[in-house]
Structure formats: structure tokens, C-alpha cells
Amino acid sequence: MHEEQTEIIAKPKVRLKFIDMARSFAILLMLEGHFIEHTFKDFKPMIALVKEKGTSGYILFDWWYFMKGFTAPLFFVVTGVVFVYLLARNKEAGFAKNPRVQKGFRRALELLFWGYMLQLNIRHITNTFNHEFPWLYAFHVLQSIGIGIIFLLFIFGLYKLIHKGPLYLYYFIAGSAIFCLYPSMKYVSDGVYFPTNAPQVVQNIIHGPKSVFAIIPWMAFTLYGGMVGALIIRFQDYVKKYWFSLIFISVGAILNGFGRPIGIFLDDSLEMINIDLLLVGNAWLYGRMGQVFIALGILMLVDRWIDFKGELFLKIGQNTLPIYIIHVVILYGGIFGIGLNQFMKHSLSGLEAIIGSVIFIASFVVFIKYFEFFDEIKKRILGLLKLKKRS
């Protein structure tokens, strides 16, 4: 959810619009996905059918559900792409002297702050800690991305320290290691959390009662995104080439179509040295990673063939954090405890939910169109508050 605009690489001087396109698609998919999920009255029974029979009986819903599951991996990967692309561009600066390092740590802390802040419920503040597993301690999207950015920075620091091999290999190894750890968490017995005896807020980061987007496996997508960002820098002269995007599409198609055979092959290979990881259970991870690669490859082709001038659309992708924060407040009642979710949860027909999601998205498009105006109002209000405190 990084807000920084995609910068211009020094040689050749081109704007990689496909990155902003990917972020814009991801945030718009998230908005409509969350709205429909929480307002469509038949959502739960149709999801139950999909999980039981593989289909809800409605092609449109099945396709929507597939795209809903694609949104989060795309978000995490693109975050890693943008962050490392901006971080590693300055090849001369060391780790400590790279201005992107300090900005990165500040961004990570900001994401962690907002992640937990949005889970606060002022309206029912007295009941916040009265539950066995308080939602306040949940580990959700923003926290997961924040920790992912910290790991991107640590791995970049390790690369600068060792300075052996390409940067993208470091991120590939780290992402693959996270994927390898996932089966050990996936097959843990119900009610068993890790680290054992640690506070719930810590357990949720890895494997706890409220691990919505635990770092295992979700951080792997961010790390693989870092790998892509490093690859773009390494092969910057070829990013606009036809074959470069085809490589992404081809690799993505292999991962998406052969995720299970890949897992079986890796398990059989590791068993020869007495290592049992059950990586076949990671088939959906390989599949989703492959789908993201295909999407990036297609957007690269669009960026190459079409002189895309949809500045408003690109601007949406450059301001994902405020969009995410505001949508949580409006839809879920984050912080204040009052949101649309309380008034129309699972109460709309399919057509009503679709129309509602279009209106919901349109309101955010208008917000981004006049973002500078709203941002100026915010600055003035903060300025007045500071003056009052001084007086």
C-alpha cells in the first residue's frame, strides 16, 4: 500500500505505468470485493457451495469469487515491486545513506499504526479487552505489509553487507523460504498457536487466533514482489521489450497450471534427503503467484502498446493507503464503531449489491480526483489545532 509515485529510471527515461495500473486494479478490486462480500445476502450460502462442489451454480459469482482471491496476492506483490524498485535504484549509496531506507522504516511504522488503529472501536471501547481473542490484536493487511517492508529493508541491508550475487536472488530465496514454512503452520492442530505461550498480539503475526494475513505465507508475496522490483532494475533496458513481458506471462502460466505437480516434484526431491515439507499443500500459493505474474506481464504489454493517459486511474493506484483507511472506516466502522456494515450487512440482492459497489467505488474516484483539495483542508485543520495548543 505504498503511496510513493513510481519514479523515472535514469536509463532509459521511461515511466513504468504498468506498476501504477496494477495498484489501481488491486485497490478497485478490493473496494468492490469487500462491499459485495458484506452486503450481498446470499454470499455465505453461495461460498459454501463453491467450497463443497467447486461452483455456486452461477458463472458470474464464481468468476467474482476467483478475482476476490486474486486481489490480496496482487496487492502484496505490487507493494514489494514498487518499494524495492524505488529503494534499490540508487546503486551507489550504502544502506544507511540511502534516503529510501529511513522512509521505508517510517512507512512500515505508519502501516502498523493504522493497521491496529483501524481495529479500535471507540463506540464499544469498554468491551475491547473483554473477549478471549480481542479483534484489536488481529494481524491484518496493513500490519502484514508493514512487516513485509521491514523484511525487504533487512534483506536489502544484508545484500549491501555481503554484496555477492544479484539482489533479486536474495528476495527469491527469502520468499521461497516463507512458502516452505507455510505447510508447518497450515497443518497445526486447531487451537494450537505459535509461538507457544507468547502474547496473542505476537502469535497473530505468525499463527494465532486472529491471524487474518499472517506473515506465513503472505509476506512471501511481498518478498517475491521485491524480487520483481530488483529484476526490473537489473534489466531496465529490456522492460519495454516484447519478450520481457512474455517471460512473465509464461512463468506465470506454468505456476498457475502446474502448481500441484510442482509441489509433488519438490516434495519427492526433498524426501530423498529426508526432508518432509508437504509443499504440495502450497499449490494455491504457486497458482496465485502465477496469476499475478500473468497480470503484470499483460500490463507490461499494455504499457508497451498503448500510450495510456488515464491520469485519474493511475492516481488511484498512487494513493492506496488513504483509500484503504477511509474504506475501513466507512464500510466496517473502523475506529468509531459505526459503518455501512451495521445497516446493510447481507441484506442486498445481487443487483443491489453490484449497484452499491459501483456507487461505493465512484465515491472514492471522486475523492481521489479532488484529493489535493481534501488534503489541503486536512492540513489547515491540523494547523489550527496546533495553534490552539500553543495558545
C-alpha positions as CSV (number, residue, x, y, z in Angstrom):
1,M,0.0,0.0,0.0
2,H,2.8,2.3,-0.7
3,E,1.8,5.8,-1.8
4,E,5.0,6.9,-3.4
5,Q,4.6,7.6,-7.1
6,T,6.6,5.4,-9.4
7,E,9.7,7.3,-10.3
8,I,11.6,7.5,-13.5
9,I,14.6,5.3,-14.1
10,A,17.6,7.1,-15.3
11,K,18.3,5.0,-18.3
12,P,16.2,4.8,-20.4
13,K,13.9,7.6,-19.1
14,V,10.6,5.9,-19.1
15,R,7.7,5.8,-16.7
16,L,6.7,2.3,-15.8
17,K,2.9,2.9,-15.8
18,F,2.1,-0.8,-15.5
19,I,3.1,-0.7,-11.9
20,D,0.5,2.1,-11.1
21,M,-2.0,0.3,-13.3
22,A,-1.6,-2.9,-11.2
23,R,-2.0,-0.9,-7.9
24,S,-5.1,0.8,-9.3
25,F,-6.7,-2.5,-10.3
26,A,-5.9,-4.0,-7.0
27,I,-7.5,-1.3,-4.9
28,L,-10.6,-1.1,-7.1
29,L,-11.0,-4.9,-6.9
30,M,-10.6,-4.7,-3.1
31,L,-13.3,-2.0,-2.8
32,E,-15.9,-3.8,-4.8
33,G,-14.9,-7.2,-3.3
34,H,-15.3,-6.0,0.3
35,F,-18.6,-4.2,-0.4
36,I,-20.3,-7.2,-2.1
37,E,-18.9,-9.6,0.4
38,H,-20.5,-7.8,3.3
39,T,-23.8,-6.7,1.7
40,F,-24.9,-9.5,-0.7
41,K,-27.5,-11.5,1.2
42,D,-26.6,-14.9,-0.5
43,F,-22.8,-14.5,-0.1
44,K,-22.4,-17.1,2.6
45,P,-24.5,-19.9,1.2
46,M,-23.0,-19.4,-2.3
47,I,-19.5,-19.5,-0.8
48,A,-20.4,-22.7,1.0
49,L,-21.5,-24.3,-2.4
50,V,-18.2,-23.2,-4.0
51,K,-16.2,-24.9,-1.2
52,E,-18.3,-28.0,-1.3
53,K,-18.9,-28.5,-5.0
54,G,-16.4,-26.2,-6.7
55,T,-19.1,-24.0,-8.1
56,S,-22.0,-21.9,-6.8
57,G,-24.0,-22.7,-9.9
58,Y,-23.6,-19.1,-11.2
59,I,-20.6,-18.4,-13.5
60,L,-20.6,-14.7,-12.7
61,F,-20.4,-15.3,-9.0
62,D,-17.7,-18.0,-9.4
63,W,-15.6,-15.6,-11.5
64,W,-16.1,-12.8,-9.0
65,Y,-15.0,-15.1,-6.2
66,F,-11.9,-16.1,-8.1
67,M,-11.0,-12.4,-8.7
68,K,-11.6,-11.7,-5.0
69,G,-9.0,-14.2,-4.0
70,F,-6.6,-12.7,-6.6
71,T,-6.7,-9.2,-5.1
72,A,-4.6,-9.7,-2.0
73,P,-1.7,-11.5,-3.7
74,L,-1.7,-8.7,-6.3
75,F,-1.6,-6.1,-3.6
76,F,1.3,-7.7,-1.7
77,V,3.4,-8.4,-4.8
78,V,2.9,-4.9,-6.2
79,T,3.9,-3.4,-2.8
80,G,7.2,-5.2,-3.0
81,V,7.7,-4.3,-6.6
82,V,7.3,-0.6,-6.0
83,F,9.2,-0.5,-2.7
84,V,12.3,-2.3,-4.0
85,Y,12.2,-0.5,-7.3
86,L,12.5,2.8,-5.5
87,L,14.8,1.5,-2.8
88,A,17.5,-0.1,-5.0
89,R,17.6,2.4,-7.8
90,N,20.4,4.3,-6.1
91,K,23.2,1.7,-6.5
92,E,26.0,4.0,-5.2
93,A,24.5,4.8,-1.8
94,G,25.1,2.5,1.1
95,F,22.3,1.1,3.3
96,A,22.4,3.8,6.0
97,K,22.8,6.7,3.5
98,N,20.0,5.6,1.2
99,P,17.1,8.0,1.9
100,R,14.6,5.3,1.0
101,V,15.7,3.2,3.9
102,Q,14.6,5.8,6.5
103,K,11.4,6.5,4.5
104,G,10.8,2.7,4.4
105,F,11.0,2.3,8.2
106,R,8.7,5.3,8.7
107,R,6.3,3.8,6.2
108,A,6.3,0.4,7.9
109,L,5.6,2.0,11.3
110,E,2.8,4.1,9.7
111,L,1.2,1.0,8.3
112,L,1.5,-0.8,11.7
113,F,0.0,2.1,13.5
114,W,-3.0,2.4,11.1
115,G,-3.4,-1.4,11.0
116,Y,-4.1,-1.6,14.7
117,M,-5.8,1.8,14.9
118,L,-8.5,0.8,12.5
119,Q,-9.3,-2.2,14.7
120,L,-10.1,0.1,17.6
121,N,-13.8,0.5,18.4
122,I,-14.4,3.7,20.3
123,R,-18.1,3.1,20.5
124,H,-17.6,-0.2,22.4
125,I,-14.2,0.7,24.0
126,T,-15.2,-0.9,27.4
127,N,-15.6,-4.3,25.7
128,T,-12.4,-4.1,23.7
129,F,-10.4,-6.4,26.0
130,N,-13.3,-8.5,27.4
131,H,-13.1,-11.2,24.8
132,E,-10.8,-14.2,24.8
133,F,-9.3,-13.2,21.4
134,P,-9.7,-9.4,21.1
135,W,-10.1,-8.2,17.5
136,L,-7.8,-5.3,18.4
137,Y,-4.9,-7.8,18.3
138,A,-5.7,-9.1,14.9
139,F,-2.9,-9.2,12.3
140,H,-4.5,-7.8,9.0
141,V,-3.4,-6.4,5.7
142,L,-1.7,-3.2,6.7
143,Q,0.3,-4.9,9.5
144,S,1.4,-7.7,7.2
145,I,2.6,-5.3,4.6
146,G,4.3,-3.2,7.2
147,I,6.3,-6.2,8.5
148,G,6.9,-7.2,4.9
149,I,8.5,-3.8,4.2
150,I,10.8,-4.2,7.2
151,F,12.0,-7.6,5.9
152,L,12.5,-6.0,2.4
153,L,14.8,-3.5,4.1
154,F,16.7,-6.1,6.2
155,I,17.3,-8.3,3.2
156,F,18.5,-5.2,1.2
157,G,20.8,-4.4,4.1
158,L,22.2,-8.0,4.0
159,Y,22.7,-7.7,0.3
160,K,24.7,-4.4,0.8
161,L,26.7,-6.1,3.5
162,I,27.6,-9.3,1.6
163,H,27.5,-7.7,-1.8
164,K,27.6,-11.1,-3.5
165,G,25.2,-12.1,-6.2
166,P,22.1,-10.3,-7.6
167,L,19.6,-8.6,-5.3
168,Y,16.7,-10.4,-6.9
169,L,18.1,-13.8,-5.8
170,Y,18.1,-12.7,-2.2
171,Y,14.4,-11.9,-2.3
172,F,13.6,-15.1,-4.3
173,I,15.3,-17.2,-1.6
174,A,13.5,-15.4,1.2
175,G,10.1,-15.7,-0.5
176,S,10.7,-19.4,-1.2
177,A,11.7,-20.0,2.4
178,I,8.4,-18.4,3.7
179,F,6.4,-20.6,1.3
180,C,8.3,-23.7,2.6
181,L,7.4,-22.8,6.2
182,Y,3.7,-22.5,5.3
183,P,2.8,-26.2,5.5
184,S,4.1,-26.4,9.0
185,M,1.6,-23.7,10.0
186,K,-1.2,-24.9,7.8
187,Y,-1.4,-28.4,9.4
188,V,-1.1,-27.3,13.0
189,S,-3.9,-28.6,15.2
190,D,-6.9,-26.3,15.9
191,G,-6.4,-24.2,19.0
192,V,-2.6,-24.6,18.9
193,Y,-0.8,-21.3,18.3
194,F,2.7,-20.3,17.6
195,P,4.9,-19.0,19.2
196,T,3.7,-21.1,22.2
197,N,2.9,-19.0,25.3
198,A,3.6,-15.7,23.5
199,P,1.2,-12.8,23.8
200,Q,-1.8,-13.0,21.4
201,V,-0.6,-9.9,19.6
202,V,2.7,-11.7,18.8
203,Q,1.0,-15.1,17.9
204,N,-1.3,-13.4,15.4
205,I,1.8,-12.3,13.4
206,I,2.8,-15.9,12.7
207,H,0.0,-18.3,13.7
208,G,-2.7,-17.1,16.2
209,P,-6.4,-16.9,16.7
210,K,-6.7,-13.7,14.8
211,S,-4.1,-14.3,12.0
212,V,-6.0,-12.8,9.1
213,F,-2.9,-12.1,6.9
214,A,-0.1,-13.8,8.9
215,I,3.4,-13.3,7.6
216,I,3.5,-17.0,6.7
217,P,2.6,-17.2,3.9
218,W,1.6,-13.6,3.0
219,M,4.9,-12.0,3.4
220,A,6.3,-14.3,0.7
221,F,4.2,-12.4,-1.9
222,T,5.8,-9.1,-0.8
223,L,9.3,-10.6,-1.0
224,Y,8.6,-12.0,-4.4
225,G,7.4,-8.6,-5.4
226,G,10.8,-7.3,-4.2
227,M,12.4,-9.8,-6.5
228,V,10.4,-8.4,-9.4
229,G,11.4,-4.9,-8.5
230,A,15.0,-5.9,-8.4
231,L,14.7,-7.7,-11.7
232,I,13.2,-4.5,-13.3
233,I,16.2,-2.5,-12.2
234,R,18.7,-5.2,-13.3
235,F,17.1,-5.5,-16.7
236,Q,15.8,-1.9,-17.0
237,D,16.9,-1.6,-20.7
238,Y,14.6,-4.5,-21.6
239,V,11.4,-3.8,-19.6
240,K,9.7,-2.4,-22.6
241,K,10.7,-5.3,-24.8
242,Y,8.1,-7.7,-26.1
243,W,9.9,-10.8,-24.9
244,F,10.3,-9.5,-21.3
245,S,6.6,-9.4,-20.7
246,L,6.2,-12.8,-22.4
247,I,8.6,-14.3,-19.9
248,F,6.4,-13.1,-17.0
249,I,3.3,-14.5,-18.7
250,S,5.0,-17.8,-19.5
251,V,6.4,-18.3,-15.9
252,G,3.0,-17.3,-14.5
253,A,1.2,-19.8,-16.7
254,I,3.5,-22.6,-15.6
255,L,3.0,-21.7,-11.9
256,N,-0.8,-21.4,-12.3
257,G,-1.3,-24.5,-14.4
258,F,1.2,-26.8,-12.7
259,G,1.2,-25.7,-9.0
260,R,0.3,-29.1,-7.7
261,P,2.8,-31.1,-9.8
262,I,5.5,-28.6,-8.8
263,G,4.6,-29.2,-5.1
264,I,4.7,-33.0,-5.6
265,F,8.1,-32.8,-7.5
266,L,9.6,-30.6,-4.7
267,D,8.3,-33.0,-2.0
268,D,9.7,-36.1,-3.8
269,S,13.1,-34.3,-4.3
270,L,13.3,-33.3,-0.6
271,E,12.3,-36.7,0.6
272,M,15.5,-38.1,-0.9
273,I,17.4,-36.1,1.7
274,N,14.9,-37.0,4.5
275,I,13.1,-33.6,4.4
276,D,9.3,-33.7,4.6
277,L,7.6,-30.3,4.0
278,L,4.4,-31.3,2.2
279,L,4.8,-28.5,-0.3
280,V,2.0,-30.0,-2.4
281,G,-0.2,-28.1,0.0
282,N,1.2,-24.8,-1.4
283,A,-0.4,-25.4,-4.8
284,W,-2.7,-22.4,-4.3
285,L,0.2,-20.2,-3.4
286,Y,2.1,-21.1,-6.6
287,G,-1.2,-20.6,-8.6
288,R,-1.8,-17.1,-7.2
289,M,1.8,-16.1,-7.7
290,G,1.5,-17.3,-11.3
291,Q,-1.7,-15.3,-11.8
292,V,0.0,-12.2,-10.5
293,F,2.9,-12.7,-12.9
294,I,0.4,-13.1,-15.8
295,A,-1.3,-9.9,-14.8
296,L,2.0,-8.0,-14.6
297,G,3.1,-9.4,-18.0
298,I,-0.2,-8.3,-19.6
299,L,0.0,-4.8,-18.1
300,M,3.6,-4.6,-19.4
301,L,2.2,-5.3,-22.9
302,V,-0.5,-2.7,-22.4
303,D,2.1,-0.2,-21.3
304,R,4.2,-1.0,-24.3
305,W,1.5,-0.9,-26.9
306,I,-0.8,1.8,-25.6
307,D,0.1,5.4,-24.7
308,F,-2.1,5.2,-21.6
309,K,-3.1,8.7,-20.4
310,G,-5.7,7.8,-17.7
311,E,-4.1,10.0,-15.1
312,L,-7.0,9.7,-12.7
313,F,-6.9,5.9,-12.9
314,L,-3.1,6.0,-12.2
315,K,-3.6,8.5,-9.4
316,I,-5.9,5.9,-7.7
317,G,-3.0,3.5,-7.5
318,Q,-0.7,6.1,-6.1
319,N,-3.0,6.8,-3.1
320,T,-3.9,3.4,-1.9
321,L,-3.3,4.0,1.8
322,P,-5.8,6.8,2.3
323,I,-8.4,4.8,0.2
324,Y,-7.9,1.7,2.4
325,I,-8.1,3.7,5.7
326,I,-11.3,5.5,4.6
327,H,-13.0,2.4,3.2
328,V,-12.4,0.5,6.5
329,V,-13.9,3.4,8.5
330,I,-17.0,3.8,6.2
331,L,-17.7,0.1,5.5
332,Y,-16.6,-1.7,8.7
333,G,-16.9,1.2,11.2
334,G,-13.2,1.1,12.0
335,I,-12.2,3.3,14.9
336,F,-15.6,4.8,15.5
337,G,-17.7,1.6,15.5
338,I,-20.3,2.9,13.1
339,G,-20.2,1.8,9.4
340,L,-22.3,0.7,6.5
341,N,-21.8,-2.9,7.6
342,Q,-24.1,-2.4,10.5
343,F,-27.0,-1.2,8.4
344,M,-26.9,-3.4,5.3
345,K,-24.9,-6.5,6.2
346,H,-26.0,-9.4,4.0
347,S,-29.2,-7.6,3.1
348,L,-28.9,-6.7,-0.6
349,S,-29.9,-8.7,-3.6
350,G,-27.2,-9.4,-6.2
351,L,-28.2,-6.5,-8.4
352,E,-28.4,-4.1,-5.5
353,A,-25.0,-5.2,-4.2
354,I,-23.5,-4.6,-7.7
355,I,-25.1,-1.1,-8.0
356,G,-24.0,-0.3,-4.4
357,S,-20.4,-1.4,-5.2
358,V,-20.4,0.9,-8.3
359,I,-21.5,3.8,-6.1
360,F,-19.0,2.9,-3.4
361,I,-16.1,2.9,-6.0
362,A,-17.3,6.1,-7.7
363,S,-17.2,7.9,-4.3
364,F,-13.6,7.0,-3.9
365,V,-12.8,8.0,-7.5
366,V,-14.3,11.5,-6.8
367,F,-12.3,11.6,-3.6
368,I,-9.0,10.9,-5.4
369,K,-9.9,13.4,-8.2
370,Y,-10.1,16.1,-5.6
371,F,-7.5,14.6,-3.3
372,E,-5.4,17.7,-3.1
373,F,-8.4,19.8,-2.1
374,F,-9.2,17.4,0.8
375,D,-5.5,17.2,1.7
376,E,-5.3,20.9,2.0
377,I,-8.4,21.0,4.3
378,K,-6.7,18.4,6.5
379,K,-3.5,20.4,6.7
380,R,-5.4,23.6,7.7
381,I,-7.4,21.8,10.4
382,L,-4.1,20.3,11.8
383,G,-2.6,23.8,11.6
384,L,-5.5,25.3,13.6
385,L,-5.2,22.6,16.2
386,K,-1.5,23.3,16.7
387,L,-2.2,27.0,17.1
388,K,-4.8,26.3,19.8
389,K,-2.4,24.0,21.7
390,R,0.3,26.7,21.6
391,S,-2.1,29.4,22.9
